[in-house]
Amino acid sequence: MVLLGAGGAALAIIAQAIHLGVKRILVFVREERLVHYRSIVQLIEDGFDFLIELYAIEKDEEVQNSFNQADLILNATGVGMDGQSLPIASHLTFPPQALIVEMAYYPAVTPFLQLAVNQGNQRVNGLGMLFYQAEAAFELMTGKVFPTESVWEALTTEYRQFVCD
């Protein structure tokens, strides 16, 4: 698994991936933040007894090499929510089998996901993550069962612009 970013959402993804048995996690962050994130990642490594590889996102060759070996590539940086910016260089390529995931849900197709579209990869945005967080919060706060199917249908109908096809 390749993960771009190491903020709060990314750390939750790392913890869940380890729990689910992912064998290798490579994380890319801005070079000037490597020392900061190294100390945070070290806590996760110690807590889970798992090695996480941390690299600078500006190093195109390392990013490309990691992509070449990945089945799952996630962007958890927030870069691209402006509809313009890419968290990686535009010349980098995804392997055909890789699922490309964008944590953001707006715009529905960020530049990162558009790169996946252009390369023919399967992709998904963060709308589902947001939805299932809402489901959990609803059930915790109300003690009631969330009407998952009807709310999802209404959401994807009413807010079609957030759905990634």
Phi, psi and omega in degrees: 000134176247130182236125176263117181105156181216029176282197185304310180296320180296320180294323176295320178298316180300311181300315180293321179298317177297315179302323181277355174097016175301136186273331185215132178232123176246127183242134179243129178227169176298141185305319182291350180253003182304314182297316179301309183288334177301318181292324178290313180298325179301321178297319178292316179302315181294318182292327183253357185051058186216136179272126176247127181271127185241128184223166176277130182291341179284347182274088186305320182296318178293319178298312181298317178299320179291320177300318184301336183257002190260146170257342182221125179231122184241138173255113177240030185269333189089346178288126182115347178292347175278355181079004185236320193269148174249142177281348181230168177293142185291344180276352180288150183237150176263144174292148186302329184278350187285136169273129182254125185239132176247124180290332179287152177245353176221128357293159183304322176240099177286169174304326177297314178290327177296324175299319177295319177301311182299331182264359176082018181275152168291147183207160179209144177260186187274008181299318179297320178298314178300316182299312183286336171292319178296320178300311181297317180296316179303311183293323178293320185279330184254339185074010181253159176282131180285131179282074190308304186296315183290324179290318178298317180298315179296317180299311184286341175277311184289323184244052183305329183293347179265353184273130178266115180279000000 
